[in-house]
Amino acid sequence: MAFIETIADEHADGAVAEMYGRARETSGFVPNMVRAFSLRPEVWAAWEQLKAAIMGPMDLRRYELATFASARRLRSSYCMLAHGKVLADRFFDPPAVREIALDHDSPGLDETDLAVMDFAEKVAGDAGQITEADMQRLRDLGLDDRDIFDVAAAAALRSFFSKMLDSLGALPDADYEKLDPGMREALTIGRPIEAS
């Protein structure tokens, strides 16, 4: 599951037991990403609070596209699979998500979507190279400075989370094997899915 020793279910107590219990209620099992934070449940709690603060004012579709683009730039299979699943469940069909993963300049995305994804990728890849022109492109498409802040925050948040999971060796959960095969293959761009 990971390069570090995580807390087993039978040894979980206090904050870790609560964290595992909430994960089971939501997912039906304890995902590897949750287990990866078992040595520092307070960091998981802070992550959840920050994620909620960033997602709260954002349109969910925009949040997911920015997150997806960031995860792609970071080559995070776990985050690509998780957010690709949300995109397929809520906004696109699996073949469309596959196409977006392979080349986000694909049908189904408008100019604003593309600009948001380009900006998020730049934040995740090399934020120091962002210029006023990048901001102006988003403004010209109707985003205000709060919207731009939100996209930058979503991409920076994804950078933290993806890098934490990959640095600890957390593999995407075996449950992702159930995804559409073409989509799953396109989204598995880094670490492999955990064997069942």
Rosetta blueprint (number, residue, H / E / L):
1 M L
2 A L
3 F L
4 I L
5 E L
6 T L
7 I L
8 A L
9 D H
10 E H
11 H H
12 A L
13 D L
14 G H
15 A H
16 V H
17 A H
18 E H
19 M H
20 Y H
21 G H
22 R H
23 A H
24 R H
25 E H
26 T H
27 S H
28 G L
29 F L
30 V L
31 P L
32 N H
33 M H
34 V H
35 R H
36 A H
37 F L
38 S L
39 L L
40 R L
41 P H
42 E H
43 V H
44 W H
45 A H
46 A H
47 W H
48 E H
49 Q H
50 L H
51 K H
52 A H
53 A H
54 I H
55 M H
56 G L
57 P L
58 M L
59 D L
60 L H
61 R H
62 R H
63 Y H
64 E H
65 L H
66 A H
67 T H
68 F H
69 A H
70 S H
71 A H
72 R H
73 R H
74 L H
75 R L
76 S L
77 S H
78 Y H
79 C H
80 M H
81 L H
82 A H
83 H H
84 G H
85 K H
86 V H
87 L H
88 A H
89 D H
90 R H
91 F L
92 F L
93 D L
94 P H
95 P H
96 A H
97 V H
98 R H
99 E H
100 I H
101 A H
102 L H
103 D L
104 H L
105 D L
106 S L
107 P L
108 G L
109 L L
110 D L
111 E H
112 T H
113 D H
114 L H
115 A H
116 V H
117 M H
118 D H
119 F H
120 A H
121 E H
122 K H
123 V H
124 A H
125 G H
126 D H
127 A H
128 G H
129 Q H
130 I L
131 T L
132 E H
133 A H
134 D H
135 M H
136 Q H
137 R H
138 L H
139 R H
140 D H
141 L L
142 G L
143 L L
144 D L
145 D H
146 R H
147 D H
148 I H
149 F H
150 D H
151 V H
152 A H
153 A H
154 A H
155 A H
156 A H
157 L H
158 R H
159 S H
160 F H
161 F H
162 S H
163 K H
164 M H
165 L H
166 D H
167 S H
168 L H
169 G L
170 A L
171 L L
172 P L
173 D L
174 A H
175 D H
176 Y H
177 E H
178 K H
179 L L
180 D L
181 P H
182 G H
183 M H
184 R H
185 E H
186 A H
187 L H
188 T L
189 I L
190 G L
191 R L
192 P L
193 I L
194 E L
195 A L
196 S L
